[in-house]
Amino acid sequence: MHSRNHPKLEPSPDGHDDPTAIDDALVPEISVEQGRHVASAAAQLDIFPPATLTPAATLRDGWQPAINAFLETAAGRGGRPLAAPTRRAYYADLQRFAAFALDRGLQQPDRLTVAHLVAYRRDLFPEPEAPPRASQARAVNAVRRFVRWLRALDPALPSSDEIREAFPSCQAPSRPHPGIAPAERRRLVHDVRQGQRKGGLEGNEEVNARDAAILALVLGLGLRRSEAAAVQLEDLVEDAGGQRVLDVLGKGNRRRTLPVPDDITGIFERYLELSSRTWTSPGALLVGCGPRNRGWGITARTVYNRVRAMVKAAGVTSKVSPHGLRGTFARRALEAGMDIATLGRVLGHADRTVTLRYLDQLQTADLADSMPGFE
């Protein structure tokens, strides 16, 4: 096993990792020794390195310039730029692919052959009979798109038909994140509300008010953890009728507008009061509370950690993530009679089949009130 030689990071004033601290380490051509690990480091740091390609660069400059150039030009659904999390994931997948090629002496992408693709797919799927994991399916998609992009620059590389045959696409089985039972949800909400009056998990009233706001975003509005962390105060406005609404920037850079119920508005107002802010203050809704990061927006990782702390404190035994609470929101919305099309819009799904997965979580008893009957 290779040793991990990740570059040392210096903390930024907000307490987050500073992307500029590792840019110089990512610009050079990756080595066989470090190639497998630089991607995981980038994913853990929640960053994407800036492109280093110059107009004069060619495929013969090596893997790193080609990967950066591909990610600069790659587009998602509808021609929109790839969302930042997708770019980071693709970057990690392609770094692993490049490390595999370098291990076999392939220093430049313009020497790629069908045999390399076949060998890498075998390496990617050590158990070919097992259902693919979501990370494997994404890696296949990233490599296929990257190689097709290379082919457009150099017709001598494998053709589209050869890519399809040597590196067929796959799809991971759909597995919605487990939610929590109604009794557990009520206990979780009750404990957080009680904590607001008693100083919270850490004896800090402001931290607990922020926890309540996090819970309101993921369990009350169904946001992803990345979306919750990205909410800005300027995204929370009043419509013409005086209703507070939230403008959400979701996956694929798709925007959706959600009405904010009065009880959730009250949770936000309490948090703003305790953090000495107002609706018109600049910056993120969820901010750091410590001496080093006060006022700086928190990360999606912090949202995850706070949810896990709240769940544990409430005595919920199942391992529930923010996405699990989002699934709980979806299940409750279906139980309340929300149709699939509307739920898909609320959750920000581009594909309705993703929304349909939540139907599988409903129990027979949950469906009883929705049955039309004979009369």
N, C-alpha and C positions, 0 to 999 in steps of 0.2 A: 504494500500500500504506500502511496506517495505521501510525503509529509506535506502538511498545509503551510504554505509560506505566504499567507495573505499580507498585503501591505498594511502597515500600521496606520490607524485612522486617528486624526485629531478631532475632538469634539467641537462642534460649532457653538455659537453663543446660545442657541435655542435648545441645546442638549441633544440635537439630532446628529447623525453622522454626516460629515461634510463630503459631498460627492467630489469636490475638487481635490480632496486629499488622495484619491486613488486614480485620477485621470491619467497621470503620467505612467502609472503601472499598467494601464490597459491599452495605451497607445501602441507600444511595440508589438511585434509579431509574437503570438503566444508560443510558449514552449511545450514540448510533450509533457514535461514534468509538472507544469502548473496549469495546463489547459483545462484539466478536468475540474479544477477547484475555483477558478476565477469566476465562473458562472454562478456557482452557489454563493460565493461571497457577494456578488452584485445583487442577487435575489434577496439575501438576508439584509443587505443595507438599504433595500427599497430604492435603488437608483438605476438609472440607465446612462451609460457614458456617452458623451457627445460624439458625433461622427468626426472622424479624423481624415476622411477621404479628401484628396485634392482633385481638381478636374483632370490632372494628368495621370492619375492612378489607373492601373489596369489590373486585370485578373492576375497578372504575374507578380503583383506586389505582395501577394500572400492572402491568407484567409481573413485576417482582421479588417483590412480595408474593404474587402468584398462584403463581409458581414455588415459592417457599418453602413456601406452604401445601400445594400438591400433594405435595411431597416429604415433608412431615410426615405426611401421611395415606396415601400410597401404600403398598401392601402387595405382597409377593412371593408365591411359591407357598405355598399352604395358609394364606393370610392372615397370614403372618409379616411383620414389618417388613422393608423393603428392607435388604440388607446395605450397609455403609458404602461399599464400592467401587462398587456399583451406583448408590447415591445420588449419589456424586460424578460418575459418568459421565453419569447423567441430567441432573444440574445443568449440566454442560458442554454437553450436547446442547440443552437448553432455552434456555440463554443464547444459543447461536448462532441458534436459532429466533427468539428475542425480538429479537436484533440485526437479523435479516432483516426482521422486521415493522417495526421502528423505521426502517429504511432507506427503507421505503415509506410512512412517515407514520402507521403504525398505532401510536398511543401507548398504547392500552388493549386488553387481550385480549377485552373484550366487543364489539369491533367486528370480530372475526375472521370471515372469509367463506370459502366453498369456493374462491374464486379465489385467496386467499392460500395455501391448502394446496396447490393445484395448482402454483402458482408456486414454492413452497418445495421441493416434491419435485423439480421440474426443476432447481432450484439444487443440491439435495443429490446428484442423479445427473446430472452433466454428460455422462456417457457411458451413456445408458440401456440400451444393448445389452450392456455389460460386466457380468459377475457382480458382485453387490453385495459390498462388503467387510463384515467383521464390524462395524466402527464405523458403517457406513451402516445396516445392519440394526438395530443397537441404537438409533440416532437415530430411525429410523422408529417403532420401538416406543415410545420415550419420547414423541415428539410425539403419536402416536395416543392413548396413555393420558392425556396431559395435556389434549388437546382434548376427549376424552370426559368428563374430570373437569370441565372448564369448562362443557360442555353440561349437566351435572347441576346446575350453579349457575344457568345462564341458558338456558332452553329456546329462546331466539331464535337461539342459535348452531347451527352445522351439526349435523345429526342423525347417528346412528350409521351409517346407510346412506350418507349423503353423505360421511362421513369415510372409510368403507371404499372408496368409489369414487374419491374424490379423492386419497387417501393410502393405497394398498394396502400390506399388509404384505409383507415379503420375508425371505428367509433366506440367509445367506451360505453358500457351499459349505464343507463340512467339510474342514479341513486340519489334521490333527494336527501338533503341533510336532515337528520332526525331532529324533530322539535322537542318540546316539553309538554307534559300532560297538563290539562287545565288546572289541576290542583297545584302543581309545581309553579305554573305561571302566576297564579294568584299569590302564592307564597313569595315568589320573587318580587313581584310588584309591591306587595305589602311591606316586605323587609326594606326595600329601597325607600319607600315613602316614610316608614318609621325611622329609618336612618337619617333622613333629612331633618327630623326633629331632635335626633339624639347625637348628631355629630358624625354619623356615617361610619364606614368600615375602618377608617383610619383616624377617627376623632377630628376630622377636618370637614367643616360644614360645606366649604366651597367644593372640595373633591367629591363629596357625596351628591351635591347638586349637579355636578358635571356627570356623575354616574347615572343620575336620574335622566339627564338629557340624552345620554348615550342610549339608555334603555328605551326612551321614547322614540328615538330615531330608528332603531333596528327592530324593536318589538311593536312599537306603536305605529310606525310609518312604513316598515318593511324595507328599509334601506340596507344596502350592502355596507360592510365595514369601511371600505374605501370611500364610498359615497358619504357616509356619516362624517368621516374625518375631513372630507373636502368641503362640507357645507360652510358657506360664508354668511355673515350676518346680512349682507346685501341680497342674499338669495331668499331671505324671509321677508316678504312684503305683504301689504294688504291689498286685496283686489278692490274693484269698484264698490262692492257691497260691504267692505269692511272686514271680510274674511281673511285671516292670515293664511298665506300659501307659501309653499316651498318650491323653488326652482332647482331641480336636481340634475347634475351632469353625470350621466351613467356610463355604462360600458359602451364602447364604440362611439364615444363622444355624443351619444344621443341624450337629448334633454327631455324631461317630463316635469309637469307641474302637479303638485299634490296639495290638496286642502289640508290644513293643520287643525285638528280638533281643538276646542277651547281648553280641555284639560292638559293637552300637550303644550299649547301656547303658555299656559300658566307655569308649567315646569321650566320652559325656556326663560320666562320672565324672572322667576326666582333665581335661576342660575346667573342670569345677567346682573341681577341686583347684587348677588354675593361676590361676583367678580368685578364689580364697579364698572359696569358697561351698560350701554343702552342699545336699542334696536339700530340706531344710526352709527354705532361705533364701527370702525374699520376692522377687517380681519376675519378670522375663522370663528365659528360659533364655539367649537370645542378647543380650548386652549390649555396650555400647561399651567400648573398652580405652584410650581416650585420656584426657588430663588433664581435658578439658572434659565428656566424656560418659561417664566410667566409671560403670558400674552402671545406666545408662539403657538401656532396650530399643532395639534397632536397628530400622530401618525395612525395609519390603519392598524399597526401592530399594537399600539396603546389601546385602541378601541377593543381589540381582541382580548388583551390582558385584563382590562377592566371588566368586560363581560364575564370572563372566566372567574374573576374574583367575586363578582356579585353572585354568580350561580353557585359557587362553592359556599359562600357565606349563607345563602338561603337554604342550604342543605339539599340541593338538587343533585342526585347521585349520578345521573347520566352525564356524559361528557358533551356538553352543549357549547357550540360556538356561536358567534354573531349570526352566521348563516343559518344555524339551526333556529335561532329566534326569528329570523326572517321567514323561515319555513313555517314557524308557528303562526306568524301573522297571516301568511297565505292560507293556511288551513282554517283559521278563524274567519277570514274573509269569505271563504267558500261556504263555511257553515252558516254564515249570516246571509247567504243568498247572492253574493257577488258572482257575476258570470265570468267565464274564463277570459273572454276578450278584455273586459274591464280590468280584471286582476293582472293580466299580462301587461297592460298599460301602466298600472300602478307599480308593478315590480320592475318595469323597464326591460321586459323580454323582447328581443327582436324576433324570436321564433316561438309560436304558440305551443309547439310540442313541448318546450321546456316548462311552460306553465301547466300543461296537462299532467306532468309528473306529480303535482301536488294532489291531484284527485286520488292517486293510489294510496295516499296517507289517510284518507277519510275512512272511518269505520262504518259498518252497516247502519249502526244507530245514528250516525251523523247524517246519513242520507234520508232518513225516514221522513223528515219534514219537507223534503224536496220532491217526494214521490207524488205524482199528480192524482193518483187514485183512479177509480173506474167511473164514478159519476161525473 
